Amino acid sequence: MVLVDQEVKGVEGFNMEIEVREKNGDELVFIIRNAEVPFVNAIRRIAMMEVPKIAIDEVNVYVNDSAMFNEVLAHRLGLVPIMSDKETIEGLLDSDSTVSFTLQKSGPAIVYSGDLISSDSKIKPVYDTIPLLKLKEDENVELEAIARIGKGLDHAKWMPTTVCAYKQFPKITFNENMEVTKEIADACPRNILSFDKENKKITLGNLENCSMCKTCVRTSQSIANSVNSAINVDFIDDTFIFTIESDGSISPEEILLRSCDVLNQKTDKFITFFKGG
């Protein structure tokens, strides 16, 4: 599933632009232009709460001689990311089907997520190296774990994202009637500002990295001993930096596209309802 830069045209000439800035494994960063906060926030909430994935939901512990309580072990198992891309779980999406995992191990050993044996070879832990518990000499663990499809609305273990957030695109301007100084540039905690000694002005680095903390503004106000500042930090109302980081169970591109599908379905239901359908 490939996500490319797109321009989405509305019926009244409204153009929404999407520009992919970074794709790095389980992280996707993109820019949305000509959009509004309710729309962007709807995508964020759906990505977190309404994109289905598979997770361990029930655990039957038959033997557990370790120091870890059964409840804690079950909680850890529930948070192990399991392959949940659409192709893998296609047969489970519209049914109550489950997948069984078994675990049987004797100490001394560290039990890892890779020790879970699945009843379906395609549905397995994303990472084999997640430590679950430690067994000492003559200690044993034996259990069965049942995984099923769910949504983040029901429990955090079904959330496919570890990070899903946006911020409005920063905008930095300067007051031409006030002098900028090196202290203002040095105050930036993310080193976005740099001072040009020769021209006595501040140059801007990567604006996307700006957290809009306004430390530079407060420094300028303190130097000038005034409420006015030589530098102003604001944001562009209709432009957003959106970041999606997946737990590995679903790619961030697929999470975004499936979120858009869910939003489209909700919109269709809304339109049908008001048309009296």
C-alpha positions in Angstrom: 0.0 0.0 0.0 1.7 3.2 -1.2 0.9 6.7 -0.1 1.9 9.5 -2.5 1.6 13.3 -2.5 -1.9 14.2 -3.5 -4.2 17.2 -4.2 -7.8 16.5 -3.2 -10.3 18.8 -5.0 -13.7 19.5 -3.6 -16.9 20.3 -5.5 -16.5 24.0 -4.9 -12.9 24.3 -5.8 -11.6 23.7 -2.3 -8.1 22.1 -2.7 -6.5 20.0 0.1 -2.9 19.2 -0.5 -1.1 16.3 1.2 2.7 16.1 1.1 4.6 13.2 2.6 7.7 14.5 4.4 9.1 11.3 6.0 8.5 7.6 5.8 10.8 5.7 8.1 9.7 2.2 9.0 6.8 2.5 11.4 6.7 6.3 11.3 5.0 8.6 8.8 5.1 12.4 8.8 3.1 14.4 6.3 1.9 17.9 5.7 -1.8 18.7 5.2 -2.6 22.1 3.6 -6.0 23.8 3.1 -7.7 21.8 5.8 -9.6 22.5 9.0 -9.0 21.4 12.5 -12.3 19.3 12.8 -11.3 17.2 9.7 -7.7 16.7 10.8 -8.7 15.8 14.4 -11.4 13.3 13.0 -8.6 11.5 11.2 -6.5 11.4 14.3 -9.2 10.0 16.5 -10.3 7.4 14.0 -6.7 6.3 13.5 -6.3 5.7 17.2 -9.8 4.3 18.1 -11.5 2.8 15.1 -9.0 1.0 12.9 -9.4 -2.7 13.8 -6.5 -4.8 14.8 -5.9 -8.1 16.5 -4.7 -8.5 20.1 -4.6 -11.2 22.8 -7.9 -10.8 24.7 -8.1 -14.0 26.9 -5.4 -16.0 28.6 -5.8 -19.4 30.2 -2.8 -20.0 32.5 -2.3 -23.7 33.3 1.1 -23.5 35.0 3.0 -20.4 36.1 5.8 -21.0 38.6 7.5 -17.7 38.0 7.4 -14.7 40.3 5.1 -12.8 37.9 1.4 -12.8 38.8 -1.0 -14.3 36.2 -2.8 -11.0 35.8 0.4 -9.1 35.1 1.5 -11.8 32.5 -1.9 -11.6 30.8 -1.6 -7.8 30.6 1.8 -8.1 29.0 0.6 -10.6 26.5 -2.3 -8.3 25.6 0.1 -5.5 24.7 2.3 -7.6 22.4 1.8 -6.2 18.8 0.4 -8.9 16.4 0.4 -8.7 12.6 -2.9 -7.0 11.7 -2.6 -5.7 8.2 -5.7 -6.0 6.1 -4.5 -8.8 3.9 -3.5 -10.9 7.0 -6.7 -10.5 9.0 -9.1 -10.3 6.0 -11.0 -13.4 7.0 -11.4 -12.2 10.6 -12.8 -8.8 10.0 -16.4 -9.7 9.5 -16.6 -12.7 11.9 -16.1 -13.7 15.5 -13.2 -15.9 14.6 -10.3 -16.1 17.0 -6.6 -17.1 16.8 -5.0 -19.3 19.5 -1.5 -18.9 20.8 0.2 -21.5 23.0 3.2 -21.1 25.3 5.2 -23.8 27.0 8.6 -23.2 28.5 10.9 -24.4 31.3 13.6 -22.6 33.2 16.1 -21.3 33.5 15.1 -19.1 30.6 13.8 -15.7 29.6 10.5 -16.2 27.8 10.1 -14.0 24.7 7.1 -13.1 22.4 8.8 -15.3 19.8 8.0 -18.3 22.0 4.3 -17.9 21.3 3.1 -20.5 18.9 0.2 -19.4 16.7 -2.6 -21.6 15.3 -2.4 -19.4 12.1 1.1 -19.0 10.7 0.3 -15.6 9.2 -0.9 -14.1 12.5 2.0 -13.9 14.8 3.8 -11.3 17.0 5.4 -8.5 15.1 8.6 -8.7 17.2 10.1 -11.9 18.5 12.3 -10.3 21.1 9.8 -8.8 23.6 10.6 -10.3 27.0 7.5 -11.6 28.8 8.9 -13.2 32.0 11.9 -14.8 33.5 12.0 -18.4 34.7 14.4 -19.8 37.3 15.6 -23.3 37.6 12.8 -25.9 37.8 10.2 -23.2 37.0 7.7 -23.7 34.2 5.0 -21.8 32.4 2.2 -23.2 30.2 -0.7 -21.2 28.9 -3.1 -20.6 26.0 -3.8 -17.1 24.7 -6.9 -16.2 22.6 -6.6 -13.3 20.2 -9.4 -11.5 18.4 -10.2 -8.4 16.4 -11.0 -5.3 18.4 -10.8 -1.5 18.3 -9.1 1.1 20.5 -12.5 2.3 21.6 -12.8 -0.9 23.6 -9.2 -1.2 25.0 -5.8 0.4 24.5 -4.3 -3.0 23.4 -6.3 -2.6 20.2 -4.9 0.8 19.3 -2.6 0.4 16.3 -0.8 3.7 16.9 1.8 4.5 19.6 1.9 8.2 18.4 -0.9 9.9 16.4 -0.7 13.6 16.7 -0.8 16.8 14.7 0.2 20.4 15.2 -0.4 23.5 13.1 2.5 24.6 10.9 4.6 27.2 12.7 5.0 30.7 11.3 7.8 33.1 12.5 7.9 36.7 11.6 10.1 39.7 12.7 9.2 43.2 13.9 11.2 45.5 11.6 11.0 48.3 14.1 13.0 46.3 16.7 16.5 45.1 16.7 17.2 41.3 16.9 20.1 40.0 19.0 22.2 36.8 19.3 20.6 36.2 22.7 17.2 35.7 21.0 18.6 33.1 18.6 20.5 31.3 21.3 17.3 31.1 23.4 15.7 28.6 20.9 15.8 25.2 22.6 15.6 23.4 19.2 18.3 25.5 17.4 15.9 26.7 14.7 17.2 30.2 14.9 20.7 31.3 14.0 22.2 34.8 14.2 24.0 36.3 11.2 26.6 38.6 12.8 27.5 40.3 9.5 24.0 41.3 8.6 22.7 41.5 12.2 19.6 39.4 11.5 18.2 36.0 12.5 17.9 33.3 9.9 15.4 30.4 10.1 16.2 26.7 10.0 13.7 23.9 9.8 10.4 25.4 10.9 8.7 22.0 11.2 10.8 21.3 14.2 9.5 24.4 16.0 7.5 23.5 19.1 6.1 27.1 19.3 7.3 27.4 22.9 7.9 31.1 22.4 11.1 31.1 24.5 12.6 33.4 21.8 9.6 35.8 22.2 10.0 36.0 26.0 13.7 36.5 25.7 13.2 39.4 23.3 10.6 41.0 25.6 13.0 40.7 28.5 15.8 42.3 26.6 13.6 45.2 25.4 11.9 45.4 28.8 8.6 45.6 26.8 5.5 43.6 26.0 6.6 44.0 22.3 8.9 41.6 20.8 11.4 41.6 17.9 10.2 38.1 16.9 6.7 36.7 16.7 5.8 33.0 16.8 2.4 32.0 15.4 0.9 29.3 13.2 -0.8 28.9 9.8 -4.5 28.2 10.4 -5.1 25.7 7.6 -1.7 23.8 7.5 -0.8 20.9 9.7 2.1 18.6 10.4 0.7 15.1 11.1 2.7 12.3 12.6 1.6 8.6 12.8 3.8 6.0 14.5 2.6 2.4 14.4 3.3 -0.4 16.9 4.2 -2.5 13.9 1.0 -4.4 13.6 -0.2 -2.2 10.7 1.9 0.1 8.6 1.3 3.9 9.2 0.3 4.3 5.6 -2.4 1.6 5.9 -3.6 3.1 9.2 -4.1 6.5 7.5 -5.9 5.0 4.5 -8.2 2.8 6.6 -9.0 5.9 8.8 -10.1 7.8 5.7 -12.2 4.8 4.7 -13.9 4.8 8.1 -14.5 8.6 7.9 -16.0 8.2 4.4 -18.4 5.5 5.7 -19.5 7.7 8.6 -20.1 10.6 6.2 -22.1 8.4 3.8 -24.3 7.3 6.8 -24.8 10.9 7.8 -25.8 12.0 4.3 -28.2 9.0 3.9 -29.8 9.8 7.3 -30.6 13.4 6.3 -31.9 12.3 3.0 -34.4 10.2 4.8 -32.8 6.9 3.7 
